Amino acid sequence: MDVVYPFAGLGLVALIVAVRARSSSRQLASKVRELESGINRAESRAVDAEQRTARLEQFVRMLADGKPVTGAMIEEGRLFDEIDAEQCRVLVEDKQVLARGDTLVVDVRTQGEVEGGHIAGARWIPIDQLESRYRELPKDKRLLVVCAAGGRSAAACDFLSGKGYEKLANVVGGMSSYRGKTERGVPATKS
């Protein structure tokens, strides 16, 4: 005599429902990830658009104020000037520039780097401290920003220009190209 289990088919039905639910939840999770990714891309584009707008406004202000804006600055989207290490040397050794006191060298290298030699009178703010200490820098002076080769100083200039600093110059080539007088030890962190 065969025994009939009236609920045996229910186990199979439950298994099918569970498999479909799991498949549906995977599809749902995939769609949620797609949506999150799309939202993140849209937010990123909005931030990029806001940054471009802010830079454009700064370019317009600079032009309106009669400040020099070069084609390279506009093309590269940078709001700071670039000078080479020799131009930096000439400026920091110029007695008239020194007498006016309107130019300040900002060294963004590490302690080990600046101890090996830095420009006399430079203000030392390591790049990793710049975000918390940038307010120590005067906005009314021209800031010549230097690092070892020009990469970190360009990033520092970009950051500072976003904080409203307009008299900025990245020293391209940095201290590795600088042939002027240097001092050993740690430079001043404040003036």
MARVEXBA-318993 format. One record per residue (C-alpha): y, z negated, x negated; residue number from 1. Coordinates in steps of 0.02 Angstrom, whole numbers. Layout:
> y | z | x | tigu
> Y | Z | X | NUM
...
REM end
This chain:
> y | z | x | tigu
> 0 | 0 | 0 | 1
> 166 | 53 | -67 | 2
> 305 | -73 | -67 | 3
> 472 | -5 | -14 | 4
> 625 | -85 | -88 | 5
> 768 | -50 | 28 | 6
> 898 | -95 | -102 | 7
> 824 | 2 | -249 | 8
> 941 | 149 | -219 | 9
> 1090 | 32 | -222 | 10
> 1060 | -6 | -406 | 11
> 1069 | 178 | -444 | 12
> 1225 | 197 | -338 | 13
> 1305 | 49 | -427 | 14
> 1263 | 126 | -595 | 15
> 1342 | 292 | -544 | 16
> 1498 | 204 | -480 | 17
> 1511 | 104 | -641 | 18
> 1494 | 260 | -749 | 19
> 1626 | 351 | -646 | 20
> 1742 | 201 | -652 | 21
> 1723 | 191 | -839 | 22
> 1758 | 377 | -856 | 23
> 1909 | 359 | -741 | 24
> 1974 | 211 | -840 | 25
> 1959 | 313 | -1002 | 26
> 2053 | 457 | -921 | 27
> 2183 | 336 | -855 | 28
> 2202 | 253 | -1026 | 29
> 2220 | 425 | -1105 | 30
> 2355 | 473 | -980 | 31
> 2446 | 307 | -1010 | 32
> 2443 | 340 | -1199 | 33
> 2510 | 515 | -1168 | 34
> 2651 | 447 | -1060 | 35
> 2693 | 311 | -1187 | 36
> 2699 | 441 | -1325 | 37
> 2812 | 553 | -1220 | 38
> 2928 | 407 | -1181 | 39
> 2936 | 360 | -1367 | 40
> 2979 | 540 | -1414 | 41
> 3113 | 547 | -1280 | 42
> 3187 | 381 | -1338 | 43
> 3185 | 442 | -1518 | 44
> 3275 | 603 | -1468 | 45
> 3404 | 500 | -1372 | 46
> 3434 | 388 | -1524 | 47
> 3448 | 543 | -1636 | 48
> 3573 | 619 | -1514 | 49
> 3675 | 458 | -1513 | 50
> 3675 | 453 | -1703 | 51
> 3728 | 636 | -1714 | 52
> 3867 | 603 | -1589 | 53
> 3926 | 451 | -1687 | 54
> 3926 | 551 | -1849 | 55
> 4022 | 692 | -1767 | 56
> 4152 | 568 | -1704 | 57
> 4168 | 498 | -1881 | 58
> 4191 | 673 | -1952 | 59
> 4327 | 708 | -1825 | 60
> 4414 | 542 | -1866 | 61
> 4405 | 581 | -2052 | 62
> 4480 | 753 | -2024 | 63
> 4615 | 684 | -1910 | 64
> 4659 | 554 | -2041 | 65
> 4674 | 690 | -2173 | 66
> 4524 | 628 | -2271 | 67
> 4425 | 755 | -2370 | 68
> 4271 | 822 | -2282 | 69
> 4174 | 954 | -2377 | 70
> 4059 | 1086 | -2308 | 71
> 3914 | 1004 | -2399 | 72
> 3952 | 839 | -2313 | 73
> 3948 | 922 | -2142 | 74
> 3795 | 1027 | -2183 | 75
> 3698 | 877 | -2249 | 76
> 3762 | 761 | -2113 | 77
> 3828 | 634 | -2236 | 78
> 3990 | 540 | -2218 | 79
> 4013 | 500 | -2401 | 80
> 4065 | 590 | -2557 | 81
> 3955 | 622 | -2708 | 82
> 4010 | 608 | -2888 | 83
> 3909 | 622 | -3047 | 84
> 3889 | 485 | -3176 | 85
> 4023 | 561 | -3289 | 86
> 4151 | 562 | -3147 | 87
> 4105 | 380 | -3114 | 88
> 4131 | 337 | -3298 | 89
> 4302 | 420 | -3300 | 90
> 4354 | 324 | -3144 | 91
> 4296 | 152 | -3202 | 92
> 4376 | 176 | -3373 | 93
> 4541 | 244 | -3305 | 94
> 4675 | 113 | -3336 | 95
> 4777 | 172 | -3185 | 96
> 4627 | 156 | -3069 | 97
> 4591 | -16 | -3141 | 98
> 4773 | -68 | -3120 | 99
> 4776 | -13 | -2937 | 100
> 4617 | -110 | -2902 | 101
> 4570 | 10 | -2763 | 102
> 4398 | 58 | -2830 | 103
> 4242 | -50 | -2839 | 104
> 4071 | -9 | -2912 | 105
> 3928 | -72 | -2804 | 106
> 3760 | -83 | -2893 | 107
> 3610 | -85 | -2773 | 108
> 3472 | -98 | -2904 | 109
> 3349 | -241 | -2929 | 110
> 3386 | -391 | -3038 | 111
> 3274 | -327 | -3177 | 112
> 3366 | -161 | -3178 | 113
> 3542 | -235 | -3182 | 114
> 3496 | -361 | -3318 | 115
> 3457 | -213 | -3431 | 116
> 3635 | -148 | -3413 | 117
> 3766 | -124 | -3278 | 118
> 3943 | -59 | -3263 | 119
> 4070 | -193 | -3307 | 120
> 4150 | -266 | -3151 | 121
> 4015 | -199 | -3035 | 122
> 3974 | -295 | -2877 | 123
> 3787 | -322 | -2865 | 124
> 3703 | -314 | -2695 | 125
> 3520 | -265 | -2708 | 126
> 3473 | -131 | -2581 | 127
> 3352 | -249 | -2493 | 128
> 3497 | -370 | -2460 | 129
> 3626 | -241 | -2408 | 130
> 3595 | -256 | -2222 | 131
> 3630 | -442 | -2223 | 132
> 3771 | -438 | -2352 | 133
> 3869 | -276 | -2323 | 134
> 4014 | -373 | -2245 | 135
> 4053 | -440 | -2420 | 136
> 4115 | -267 | -2467 | 137
> 4296 | -222 | -2433 | 138
> 4329 | -73 | -2320 | 139
> 4499 | -40 | -2399 | 140
> 4430 | 3 | -2572 | 141
> 4338 | 156 | -2631 | 142
> 4158 | 105 | -2661 | 143
> 4062 | 194 | -2799 | 144
> 3881 | 155 | -2756 | 145
> 3756 | 165 | -2899 | 146
> 3569 | 140 | -2924 | 147
> 3450 | 206 | -3057 | 148
> 3452 | 390 | -3008 | 149
> 3550 | 412 | -2845 | 150
> 3419 | 395 | -2708 | 151
> 3442 | 213 | -2659 | 152
> 3630 | 228 | -2678 | 153
> 3630 | 377 | -2559 | 154
> 3532 | 273 | -2433 | 155
> 3656 | 131 | -2459 | 156
> 3803 | 250 | -2430 | 157
> 3720 | 316 | -2273 | 158
> 3696 | 138 | -2209 | 159
> 3875 | 87 | -2253 | 160
> 3949 | 242 | -2172 | 161
> 3858 | 192 | -2013 | 162
> 3946 | 23 | -2025 | 163
> 4118 | 103 | -2031 | 164
> 4146 | 117 | -2219 | 165
> 4237 | 279 | -2255 | 166
> 4285 | 270 | -2439 | 167
> 4111 | 294 | -2511 | 168
> 4044 | 393 | -2658 | 169
> 3863 | 404 | -2709 | 170
> 3843 | 413 | -2897 | 171
> 3718 | 556 | -2917 | 172
> 3609 | 530 | -3069 | 173
> 3644 | 344 | -3065 | 174
> 3631 | 230 | -3214 | 175
> 3499 | 340 | -3295 | 176
> 3639 | 470 | -3321 | 177
> 3783 | 348 | -3351 | 178
> 3852 | 355 | -3529 | 179
> 3995 | 232 | -3515 | 180
> 4009 | 52 | -3571 | 181
> 3885 | -68 | -3493 | 182
> 3858 | -255 | -3494 | 183
> 3693 | -349 | -3499 | 184
> 3647 | -489 | -3380 | 185
> 3671 | -508 | -3195 | 186
> 3836 | -438 | -3126 | 187
> 3943 | -529 | -3001 | 188
> 3878 | -539 | -2824 | 189
> 4052 | -580 | -2757 | 190
> 4228 | -554 | -2819 | 191
REM end
